Amino acid sequence: MLSGFAFGLPAGAVAAVIVRGEGALVAAAAGAGVLAAVSLFSAEMVRAAAETGGRRIALAAWALVAPALLAAAGAALASASPRAAAGGLFCAGLGVALLAWIPPLLLERARIRRELEGEVQLGFLPPDDAAALELPWRRVLEKRFGRPDERREYVRSALLLAVARSQQRRRSGEAERLRQLEILTFRTRLRRTLEARSLLTHRSESGEIPAAPKI
């Protein structure tokens, strides 16, 4: 999502500069339209990345087609009178740029909840960690995940574990075995992090490592 906006905002600014002669509102509408197209493409590619086989191909194809359809619809609405349609197109562009990310976020949350609940039941993951991993802002605010670098590695391994478990259900043969190897790899990474966290907590509580002063 951050990458999509990091590319979409400058691209939208370029589009606004190109049509600035038509007026500020038209320029803003053009920028919002480009941002919406980039966001829509990025969001659908995120969905495709978590799938396999034909589902991945279909979603990747849709990620290319959807922005083109959006651009065509915007051009058709603005063809008669760009200035008259600029306000509506500006609002619509910003709306699409934000709403495009709702399906990936909801699907990710459902996948994480389903798959990591299985890891909790198997005893590989603490329930509190599984709950904190469901939403992006919970992952950022969870203090138990440690320093930023530790947090990144732990969260990344947990999310990839959820994806690998989800993909394994739709695979068979060699592909299924490869997904199982990925699952074991990510479980190992999570276990090492949890063991290190437990050891650090034990030492801090026992006084071997002095606790950080409270500010």
N, C-alpha and C positions, 0 to 999 in steps of 0.2 A: 504493500500500500504506500509506504514511504517512497519507494523507488518510483512508483507511478506518478505521485505528485511531484517528486523531484524532477522528473522529466516533463510532466504535463504543464507545470506552471511556467517554466521558461518557454516552452513551445507555444503556450497560449499568449505569452507576452509578445513573442515574435509575430504571431497572427494579428494581434491588436495593433502593432506598429505598422504592419503592412496596409491595413485598411483605415488607418487613423484619419485619412482625408474625408471619410464618410461621416465623421463625427465621433464624439467620445462614447456614446451609447452603442453605436454600431461596432466600434473597436472592442468595447467590453464584451459585447455579445460574441464576437468572433473568438476572443480569448477564452471565454467560458465554453464555447463549443469545442474548441481544440482540447481543453482540459477534460471535458466530458468524454470525448472520443478516446483519449489516452487512458483515462480511468477505467472506462468500460473494457478496453482491450486488456489492461493489466489485471483487472478483477477476474475476467473470464480465463485468462492464462493461469492465474492462481488456482482456479477450480480444476483446470486441465492437468496441472502438475500433480495433483493428488490422485488422478485416475490412471487407468491402464488400458491398453488395447484400443478397441474401437471407441470407447467413451472418451479417452484422451484425444483421439483424432477429431471426434465430433466437436468437442468443446474448443479445441484449438482452432478449428475451422470457423466456429461461431465467433470466436474472439476476433477473427479477421473480418467477418461479414458484418457483425453488429455495429462497429464504428462507421463502416461505410454506409449502412442504412441510416444511421443517425445523422451523418453528414448530408446525405441526400435529402432527408426530411427537413433539415434546417435550411438547406439551400432552396428547397421548394417553397417553404414558408416565407423566405426573405426575397424571393425573386420579384414579386410585384412591388413591394415597397420596403427596402431594408430598414429604413429608419422607423417605420411604423411597427415592424415586427421585432425590432432590436430588444425592447424591454422584456417581452415574453421569452425570446430566445436566450437572453442573459440568465433569467431566473431558471429556465428549463435546463440550461447547461450546468449551472451550479448544482441543481437538484440531481441530475443524472450522475455528476461526478461523485456525489456523496452516496446516493442510493445504490450505485453499482456495486458498492462494497458490502452491502447488507447480505446478499446470498452467500458469498464466500465466508463471511464471519459466522453466520448461522450454521452453515454446513461444517465449518471447522469446529465450532463448539460442540455440535452433535457428535462428530467423529471422535473428538478428544474425550468427551464424557463416556461414550460407549466403549472405546478401546482401552482407555486408561482405567476404567472401572474393572475391566478384566484383569489388568495388571495388579490392581489393588486386591482383588479376590485371590490372586495367585501369591500374594505376599511380596511382590517385587517393588511396590510403590506405596508410600504412605497416603492415606485418604486425604489428608489436608493438602498434600502436594498436588494430587489429582484435581481437587477442587480449585486450587489457585491457578492451575494451568489452563483452565477452560477459556478465560478471557484475557486479551492482551494487557489491559490495565491491571489486572490482578497479578500477572506475571511480573510486571514492572514494580509493583508496590510490595511484593512479598519479600520481607527481609530475610527469611530463612534461606533464600536461594544464594546468599553470599554476595561477593563482589561482582561488579558488572561482567567481568570475563567469565567468572564461574556461573553466573546466572545465564549468560548467553549459551554456554556449552550445555548446561543442564536442560534449559528450555528447548534448545534445538534438538537434543537427543530424545527428549520426551515426545515432541511433536512428530519427529520422523519415525519414532516407534509406533505412534498411533497410525500414521500413514501406511507403514509397512504392514501392520496387522490388518488394516482395512483392505489393502491391495491383495493380501494373501488369500482372502476369501474368494476372490474372483480369478485366481490363477490355479493352474494344475501342473503336474509334472515338474520339470526342471525349474520353471519360473516360480512355482510354489516353494521349492527347496531354497532358491536364492532369497526369497522374501523371509524364510525362516532364519537364514543366516544373518540377514539384516536385523531381524528382531533380536536375535541373541547378541549381536554386536551392541545395539542400543541399550539392551538390558544391562550389559556389562558396564557400559559407560555410566548409566544411572546408578548402578550398585556401587561403583567406585566413588562417585560423588556423595552418595548417602553415607558410605562408610567414613569418608573423610569428614563430613559434617558431624557425624556422631562422635568421632574421636575428638574433634575440636571442641564440641560441646562438653564432653566428659572432662577434658583437661581444664577447660575454663571453669567448670563447676567445682573441680577438685583443687583449683588454685595453682596448677602447674603452669598455666598461662594466665597472666593477670587480665582481668576483664577491662575492656576499654572504658575510660572515664566517661561519665554521662555529661553532656553539655546542656 
